[in-house]
Amino acid sequence: MRVDRYADAGDFLGAAESWLSADEVANNVMLSIARSLADGTRTLTEPPYFAAVTEGGEIDCCAIQTPPHRILLTHGTPRGSAALAADAFEARGRVPGVIGPGAATASFAEEWLRLAGGQARVSMRQRLHKLERVNADLPHVPGVLREAEQGDRGLAIEWVSAFAREALPGEPSEAEQGVDRHLKARSLYFWDRGGPVSMCASAGVVGSVARINAVYTPAALRGRGYATAAVAALTRRLLAGGCHHCCLYTDLANPISNGVYYRIGYRPVYDLDQYTFC
């Protein structure tokens, strides 16, 4: 079993893109991050980490890290995940944690603690969902989905920051950079009812798959179906634009959001664990 480390996103994609693309839903985040770095859409202040484990000439698993975030893992064998942990420890010495499929992250965390010491705790459990068709019997909700404009930038930054505080507590905030990327890509949307009442975004299309994220409704406007309407409308738009699937991630500790997406038609693919190292 061999670990290959790559200097940049282009080299990593050259080696692993076809393997990752064989499961575009499961690997959507890794592919979209790597492609955005390769084409210059996303820039970093610290060098990223890219690695792939191969055995017998075939890829077993991959990992990437864009500091200061956790290492992101794909599915793989326990041996492959442990090999990535050893390589990441050699390359980084310290990382805030790891996120990925449950079995992969458990093997990675075990090997990481053996090498680095300290402790690891599961700080979040997530579920990846996908959809091919929006349910037809959703209730009518007043309003319309519209693309965010430059004049919405201040509100979008405020809401993305609030979303991050609620959904990703303790994570580094990249609200301004993220909103600017979305505005440039025309991928941020509001449900508008005489003004914005809810928000959602498309994280970009990878092959035939689009991922929805940054779903947020201010507390005073919740319980009225705005987020459901916004996500359903954006999902329909992405499917009509040629995507075969839409996907999104939920926090398993939040039954409300999981219920919202289930009503729209999203169904579970697999679960992920997020570990924090300390």
C-alpha positions, 0 to 999 in steps of 0.5 A: 500500500503506497501513499502519494502526496501531490503538490497542488490540486491539478496534480491531484486531479490528474491522478485521482479525478477519474476515480473520484468521479466514479461516485460523484455524489459521495465525492462531490465536496472533494471534487468541487474543492479541488477543481476550484483550487485548480482553476483559481476560483478559490485561493488559500493563504496556506498550502493545501494537502492532497494525498491518495493511497494506492494498492496494486495500481488502484486507488483505495482512498483519498484525502485533502485538507485546506487549512485551517479546516479538517482533513476530508476523507473518502471511503476506503479500507481501514488500512488505507485510512490509517496510511493517510493518517500516517502520511498526514501526520508526517506532512502536517504534524497537527490538524484540527480533525477529520471528517468523512465516512464513519469507518474511514474516520474511525481508522484515521483517528485511531492511527492519528492518536497513536502517532500524535497522542492527545484525544479525539471526539466525534463533534458532529454526525452528518448524513449525505442525501441525494435526490433525482426528483422533487416531490410533487405534493409540496404545499404552496408557499408565497414567494419566489426564488431569485438570484442574489445580486451584488446589492444583497452582499451585506445581508448575504454575509450576515446570513452566511455568518449566522448559518455558520455559527448555528450549523458549524460552531467553532469552524473558521468563518469564510463568510465574505470569501464564500459570498463573493464566490457565490455572487461571482458564480451566480449560485446564491439565492433568496426566497423573496416575499417582498424581501428576502426571507430565506437563503440557499446556495448551489455549491457548484455542479460536479459532473452530473451532480449539484450540491446545495448548502448554506440553507438559512432562515432567520429565527423570526421567520422560521416555521413558515415553509420558506426554507422548504420552498427555497430548497425545492425551487433551487433543486428543480432549477438545477435538475432542469439545468441538466443535473441528474442528482442534487445532494446535500448534507444534514446534521443528524442532531437537527431533526427539523432540517432532516424532516424538511429535506425528506419532504422535498424528496431527498433520501439518505446515501451514507453517514459521516463522522466529524472528529475534533483532535485535542 
